[in-house]
């Protein structure tokens, strides 16, 4: 019997059709199409803002930045 390793700690964010419907006065079909058409741009911006938030929170906690960031 194999023991599953714990999942790595990570932060995630997901937007769904209901989020678009809450924001705009459009139909469910329009919201789905809008989210499909803009999915990549939303993901790109979330990633950009995520790096900014990590940097800010690290600074607030007194963490020293790496001279050469390790991104895998």
N, C-alpha and C positions, 0 to 999 in steps of 0.2 A: 504494500500500500504506500503510495507516494504522498509525501507531505507537501502541500502547496506552500511556496514561499510567500511571505506577505507582500502585498502590492507596494510599490514605492510611494512615498508621500508626495503628493502633488496637489496643486490647486487647479480647479477647472471652472469654466463658466460656459453656460449654454443658453442660447436664446431660442425660443420656439414661436410658433405662429401666434399663440395667445399674447406674447409680449408685443408683437407688431400690432395686433388688434387693440391692445390696451393703449398704444401710442397714437394710432391713426384711425380715422373713421373710414375703414375700408372693409370689404367682404373677406371671408375666410379664404376664398380662392385667390383674391388679390394679395392678401397677406402672405400666402404660401408662395405665390409667384415672386413677390418682392423679396422674400427671404432667400429664395433660390437664386435670384438675380444678384443679390448683394452679399451673399454668404461669405465669399472670399474677402471682400472689403471689410466686413464686420470682424472676421477672424484676424485679419492683418492689424486692424486698429486695436483690438483687444490685446494682441501680443505686444504691440508697441507700448500701450499703456501699462501692461503687466510688468514690463522691464522697468518702467519709470517708478511704479509702485514698489517693486522689490528694492530698487536703489534707495528710494526715500525712506522706506521702513528700516532698511539696514542702517542708513545714516542715523535715523532717530534712535536706533538701538546701540549706536556707537560702534558699529562694525567697520573695520578697515577694508577699503576696496582693494581688490587684486590689481596689481600693475598690469598684468596681462590676463584678462578674463578667460576662464576656461569654459567654452561653450561646446557642448557635444551634440 
